[in-house]
Amino acid sequence: MELTKLRLFFLFSFAALIPCLSANISEVDEVWRRRAEEAMQTTEQYYDPNPVAIASHLNMKVQEYVNNITNIKSSYLLALSKQTAARRGLLNAESGQCEATNPIDNCWRCKENWAENRQALAGCALGFGIKATGGKGGKIYEVTDPSDNDMENPKVGTLRHAVIQKEPLWIIFAKDMNIKLQQELIVQGKKTIDGRGANVHIANGAGFMLQFVQNVIIHGIHIHNISPRSGGMIRDSVDHVGKRGQSDGDAVSIFGSSNIWLDHLTLSQAHDGLIDAIQASTAITISNCHFSNHDKAILLGASDTFTEDKKMQVTVAFNRFDKGLVQRMPCVRFGFAHVVNNDYNQWEMYAIGGLKGPTILSQGNRFFASDNQNTKEVTKRMNCSPEEGKNWIWRSEGDVFLNGAYFNSSGDPKKQIEYQMDDVIKPKPGTEVERITKFAGALVCKPGQKC
């Protein structure tokens, strides 16, 4: 019954919702109506009524990894002496060492044959996006041309031509590239965009749009200086061209999509958000990314009236939120955010915010506040009375607070989030976060060498 109501809601309200939620669809046709209905069905499918089980699974993997590395402590100490060079994601070719500092990286990074078995990456996600397979099982598509000149009939060999194909594809890059997108890049489902082995920058143009799709992985690229674009006739699949309105200027926009994994991205300077996930998007992991020099980092839910965002479940793990960021790391409406083992460095307004009663579980993060006495608080509750905000479930476990930072917890998580205490293994404490996140951002990887 509930699914029927949702389908009818989308069918009759879709055209009205799009303008206010910046979906950028100028003319709604039957193709987009069908995609919207299918996307809501998929949201229902992947919404987990017990999100703590997913959080606990990630915690367990972190603890397993921590236990394993105690057996190679001497190698870690050697690598630690070279931390200054390594922490920005530089290849450890000089030292001959490879240090995977968290369980996601430990799944693939220190294997010399990673380039021969690229699709093994699809089994490395953790958190709510754990089921994201991207283009696993599909052909390798090599991008050879950095141009983006034809929106209706993209040239073979370009990134735009690759992402509109319907079949699963694992997209790689033949060489270093700077790609200036003339209009938003509308990505079909079952795609992996894998920047390993090349220095790939999406810059000085439009960003990515993941709209009503499933199973997308974006890994190992730089995205910066993203601006709005005018829109027009844009091909979004091999058999459909549609009229689009002006894009918002987000680096990555996730709209009504699920099973999404964003990993090892370096993001800065977009007109709007660096990552936006809205319109009942769910089953998302954002991991190992480096964020800097921007106002609005991550927005999860864009409308105070779209209550279906209660089904949004997002993991934010092992990221570095560096200097020059102002707010939204993330900002959450309605949904559930598991924020674990991230490094926060001198935000200018607040780090974690929310509206409309979201659930936020903050575990093992490191919060280093700026010297500004007005920005010491990690959290910010918006558009609510103090009494209402006290009931929101915001919990901090094992976080480290430096330079006067503090987290304003609320709600009764023991009562409203049912943990199976025997199964919950704590994530690594916040004291270890600087090491856990030191390779955040796009890595320098060379085929035949450990990454």
C-alpha positions in Angstrom: 0.0 0.0 0.0 2.8 2.4 1.0 4.7 1.7 -2.3 1.5 2.4 -4.3 1.1 5.7 -2.6 4.7 6.6 -3.3 4.3 5.7 -7.0 1.2 7.8 -7.4 2.9 10.7 -5.5 5.8 10.6 -8.0 3.5 10.2 -11.1 1.3 13.2 -10.3 3.7 15.5 -8.5 6.9 14.9 -10.3 6.6 17.8 -12.8 5.8 20.1 -9.9 8.6 19.0 -7.7 11.4 19.2 -10.2 11.7 23.0 -10.5 11.9 23.6 -6.7 14.4 20.8 -6.2 16.6 21.8 -9.1 16.4 18.5 -11.1 17.3 20.6 -14.2 14.7 18.7 -16.4 13.2 21.4 -18.6 10.6 19.2 -20.3 9.3 16.2 -18.4 8.6 13.3 -20.8 7.6 9.6 -20.4 11.2 8.5 -20.1 11.9 10.7 -17.0 8.5 9.8 -15.5 9.4 6.1 -15.7 12.8 6.7 -14.3 11.3 8.5 -11.4 9.0 5.6 -10.5 11.7 3.0 -10.9 14.0 5.1 -8.7 11.5 5.3 -5.9 10.9 1.5 -6.0 14.7 1.1 -5.7 14.8 3.4 -2.7 12.2 1.3 -1.0 14.2 -1.9 -1.9 17.5 -0.6 -0.4 16.2 1.3 2.5 17.4 -0.6 5.6 15.0 -0.5 8.6 17.9 -1.3 10.9 20.7 1.2 9.9 22.7 0.5 13.0 23.5 -3.0 11.7 25.2 -1.4 8.7 27.1 1.0 11.0 28.1 -1.9 13.2 29.4 -3.8 10.2 31.6 -0.9 9.2 32.8 -0.6 12.8 33.7 -4.3 12.8 35.7 -4.0 9.6 37.6 -1.0 11.1 38.4 -3.0 14.2 39.5 -6.1 12.2 41.9 -3.9 10.2 43.3 -2.3 13.3 43.9 -5.7 14.9 45.7 -6.9 11.7 48.1 -3.9 11.5 49.4 -4.5 15.0 51.2 -7.5 13.5 53.1 -5.2 11.1 53.8 -2.4 13.5 57.4 -2.1 12.5 56.6 -1.5 8.9 54.1 1.1 9.9 56.7 3.0 11.9 59.0 3.0 8.9 56.2 4.4 6.7 55.2 6.9 9.4 58.6 8.5 9.2 57.7 9.5 5.7 54.3 10.8 6.6 54.8 14.4 5.4 55.1 13.3 1.8 52.6 10.5 2.0 49.7 12.3 3.7 48.7 14.2 0.5 48.3 11.0 -1.4 51.7 10.8 -3.0 52.9 7.5 -4.3 55.4 5.9 -1.9 57.8 5.0 -4.7 60.8 6.5 -2.9 60.3 4.4 0.2 59.1 1.3 -1.5 56.3 1.0 1.0 52.6 1.0 0.6 50.5 1.9 3.6 46.8 1.2 3.5 45.5 3.0 6.6 41.8 2.0 6.6 39.8 -1.2 5.7 38.5 0.1 2.4 42.0 0.9 1.1 43.3 -2.4 2.6 41.0 -4.2 0.2 42.9 -3.1 -2.9 45.7 -0.5 -2.6 48.8 -2.5 -1.8 48.4 -5.0 -4.6 50.8 -4.6 -7.5 48.3 -6.1 -9.9 45.5 -3.7 -9.2 45.5 -2.4 -12.8 45.1 -6.0 -14.1 42.1 -6.6 -11.9 40.5 -3.1 -11.6 37.0 -4.5 -11.1 38.0 -6.0 -7.7 37.5 -2.5 -6.4 33.8 -3.0 -6.6 34.0 -5.4 -3.6 35.7 -2.9 -1.4 33.0 -0.5 -0.3 31.7 -0.4 3.2 28.8 1.3 4.9 25.5 2.0 3.3 27.0 2.0 -0.2 28.4 -1.5 0.3 26.2 -3.0 -2.5 27.4 -0.5 -5.1 28.8 -2.6 -7.9 29.3 0.1 -10.5 30.2 -1.3 -13.9 31.4 -4.7 -12.5 31.1 -7.4 -15.0 31.0 -5.0 -17.9 33.6 -4.1 -20.5 36.5 -1.7 -20.0 35.8 1.6 -21.8 39.0 3.7 -22.2 38.4 7.5 -22.5 41.0 8.7 -25.0 39.6 12.2 -25.8 39.2 15.0 -23.2 36.9 17.1 -25.3 33.2 17.7 -24.6 31.8 19.5 -27.6 28.6 17.8 -28.7 25.9 17.4 -26.1 23.4 15.5 -28.4 25.8 13.2 -30.2 28.9 12.8 -28.0 32.1 11.7 -29.7 33.2 8.1 -29.2 36.1 8.0 -26.8 34.9 10.9 -24.7 33.7 10.6 -21.1 30.3 11.8 -22.1 29.9 9.1 -24.7 31.0 6.5 -22.1 28.5 7.4 -19.3 25.4 7.4 -21.6 25.8 3.8 -22.6 23.1 1.5 -21.1 25.3 -1.6 -20.4 27.6 -1.9 -17.4 31.0 -0.3 -18.1 34.2 0.2 -16.2 35.5 3.5 -17.5 39.2 4.3 -17.3 41.4 7.0 -18.8 44.2 6.5 -21.4 46.3 9.4 -20.1 46.3 12.5 -17.9 43.3 14.7 -18.7 41.7 18.0 -17.9 38.0 17.7 -18.9 35.9 20.8 -19.1 32.3 19.7 -19.2 30.2 22.1 -21.3 26.9 20.9 -19.6 26.2 18.6 -16.7 27.4 15.0 -17.2 24.3 12.8 -16.9 25.5 9.3 -15.9 23.6 6.1 -16.6 23.5 3.4 -14.0 26.0 0.5 -13.7 29.0 2.6 -14.3 32.4 2.9 -12.6 34.5 6.0 -13.4 38.0 4.9 -12.4 40.7 7.5 -12.5 43.5 5.3 -11.2 46.6 5.4 -13.4 46.0 8.9 -14.7 45.8 12.4 -13.3 42.2 13.3 -14.2 40.6 16.7 -13.5 37.0 17.6 -14.1 37.3 21.4 -13.9 36.2 24.8 -15.0 32.8 23.6 -16.3 29.8 21.5 -15.2 29.8 18.6 -12.8 28.3 15.1 -12.5 24.5 14.4 -12.4 23.4 11.0 -11.1 19.6 11.1 -11.6 17.3 8.2 -11.0 20.1 5.6 -11.4 21.6 2.8 -9.4 25.1 1.3 -9.0 27.5 4.1 -9.8 31.1 4.3 -8.4 33.3 7.4 -9.0 36.9 6.9 -7.8 40.2 8.6 -8.0 39.6 11.9 -9.8 39.9 15.7 -9.0 36.7 17.8 -9.3 37.0 21.5 -8.9 36.0 25.0 -10.1 32.5 23.8 -11.1 30.0 26.3 -12.3 26.3 26.4 -13.4 25.6 25.7 -17.1 22.8 27.0 -19.2 21.2 23.7 -20.2 19.7 22.8 -23.5 19.2 19.6 -25.4 21.5 16.9 -23.8 21.7 13.2 -24.5 21.3 11.2 -21.3 21.3 7.8 -22.8 21.9 6.2 -26.2 18.2 6.3 -27.0 17.1 9.6 -25.4 17.8 13.3 -25.7 16.0 15.7 -23.5 15.9 19.4 -22.8 17.6 20.4 -19.5 17.4 23.6 -17.5 20.3 25.4 -16.0 22.5 23.2 -13.7 23.1 24.2 -10.1 26.9 24.1 -10.2 27.3 21.0 -7.9 30.4 18.9 -8.3 28.5 15.7 -7.8 24.6 15.8 -7.6 22.8 12.6 -6.6 19.1 12.8 -7.3 16.7 9.9 -6.6 19.5 7.4 -6.9 20.9 4.5 -4.8 23.8 2.2 -4.4 26.3 5.0 -4.9 30.0 5.0 -3.8 32.2 8.1 -4.1 35.8 7.2 -3.1 39.2 9.0 -3.2 37.9 12.2 -4.8 39.6 15.5 -4.4 36.9 18.2 -4.3 37.0 22.0 -4.0 35.4 25.2 -5.3 32.0 24.6 -6.8 29.3 27.2 -7.3 26.8 25.3 -5.1 27.7 22.1 -3.3 30.6 19.7 -3.6 28.3 16.7 -3.1 24.5 16.9 -2.9 22.3 13.8 -2.3 18.5 14.6 -2.5 15.1 13.3 -3.5 15.1 10.0 -1.5 18.6 9.0 -2.6 19.9 6.2 -0.3 22.5 3.5 0.1 25.4 5.9 -0.3 29.0 5.8 0.9 31.4 8.8 0.7 34.8 7.7 1.7 38.5 8.7 1.5 37.7 12.0 -0.1 39.6 15.3 0.5 37.5 18.4 0.7 38.8 22.0 0.9 38.3 25.6 0.0 34.5 25.7 -0.3 31.4 26.8 1.5 28.9 23.9 1.3 30.6 20.5 1.4 27.9 17.8 1.6 24.1 18.3 1.6 21.9 15.3 2.3 18.3 16.3 1.6 17.4 19.6 0.1 13.7 20.2 1.0 12.0 20.7 4.3 8.8 19.3 2.8 10.1 16.2 1.0 9.6 13.7 3.9 10.6 10.7 1.7 14.2 11.7 2.5 13.6 9.8 5.8 14.7 6.8 3.8 18.1 8.4 3.0 21.0 6.5 4.6 24.5 7.7 4.0 28.0 6.7 5.4 30.6 9.4 5.6 33.9 7.7 6.4 37.7 8.3 6.3 37.5 11.7 4.7 39.6 14.8 5.3 37.6 18.1 5.7 40.5 20.6 5.4 40.9 24.3 5.8 38.8 26.7 3.8 35.5 24.8 4.4 32.6 26.7 5.9 29.7 24.2 6.6 27.8 21.0 5.7 30.2 18.2 6.5 27.5 17.0 6.2 24.2 18.8 6.7 21.3 16.3 6.9 17.5 16.5 6.5 15.3 13.7 7.8 17.7 10.8 7.1 20.4 8.8 8.9 24.1 9.7 8.6 26.9 7.5 10.0 29.9 9.9 10.3 32.9 7.8 11.2 36.7 8.3 11.4 36.8 11.6 9.5 39.3 14.4 10.1 37.9 17.9 10.6 40.2 20.9 10.4 39.1 24.4 11.3 35.7 24.8 9.8 34.5 28.4 9.5 30.8 28.0 10.6 30.0 24.5 11.8 31.0 20.9 10.8 27.8 18.7 11.1 24.4 20.3 10.8 20.8 19.2 10.3 17.2 20.1 9.8 13.9 18.2 10.3 15.1 15.7 12.9 17.8 13.6 11.2 19.6 10.9 13.0 23.4 11.5 13.2 25.8 8.9 14.6 29.3 10.4 15.0 32.0 7.9 15.8 35.8 8.2 16.2 36.1 11.6 14.4 38.8 14.2 15.1 37.4 17.7 15.4 40.0 20.5 15.5 38.3 23.9 15.8 39.6 27.2 14.5 40.7 30.0 16.9 37.4 31.8 16.3 35.5 31.6 19.6 32.1 31.7 17.6 32.8 28.4 15.7 33.9 26.0 18.4 30.7 24.0 18.3 30.8 21.0 15.9 27.0 20.8 15.5 24.3 23.1 14.3 20.5 22.5 14.5 18.6 24.7 12.1 15.0 25.9 11.8 13.8 24.3 15.1 13.1 25.4 18.6 15.6 24.4 21.4 12.9 22.0 22.7 12.5 20.3 19.4 16.2 20.0 18.8 16.7 18.2 22.1 14.7 15.3 20.8 16.8 14.8 17.7 19.1 11.8 18.0 22.6 13.1 17.6 25.2 11.0 19.3 29.0 11.2 19.7 31.1 8.1 20.5 34.9 8.1 20.7 35.3 11.5 19.0 38.3 13.7 19.8 37.8 17.4 20.3 40.8 19.8 20.0 41.2 23.6 20.4 37.9 24.0 22.2 35.7 22.0 19.8 32.6 20.4 21.3 29.7 18.3 20.1 26.1 19.1 21.3 24.5 15.6 21.7 20.8 15.2 21.9 17.9 12.7 22.0 17.9 9.3 23.7 19.9 7.0 21.3 19.8 4.0 23.7 16.1 4.0 23.5 15.5 5.0 19.9 18.4 3.2 18.2 18.5 -0.4 19.2 22.0 -1.6 19.3 22.9 -5.3 19.7 25.6 -4.6 22.2 27.4 -7.9 21.8 27.8 -7.2 18.0 28.9 -3.6 18.1 32.6 -3.1 17.8 33.7 0.5 18.3 35.5 2.2 15.3 39.1 3.3 15.8 39.3 6.2 18.3 39.6 9.7 17.0 43.2 9.8 18.1 44.1 7.6 15.1 42.2 9.6 12.5 45.1 11.7 11.2 46.8 8.4 10.1 43.6 6.7 9.0 42.8 9.6 6.6 46.2 10.7 5.5 45.8 9.3 2.0 42.4 10.9 1.4 41.8 12.3 -2.0 42.8 11.2 -5.5 45.9 9.0 -5.3 48.9 8.8 -7.6 48.7 5.3 -9.0 50.9 3.6 -11.6 50.1 0.2 -13.2 52.4 -2.5 -12.0 53.1 -0.7 -8.7 51.4 -0.7 -5.4 49.1 2.3 -5.3 
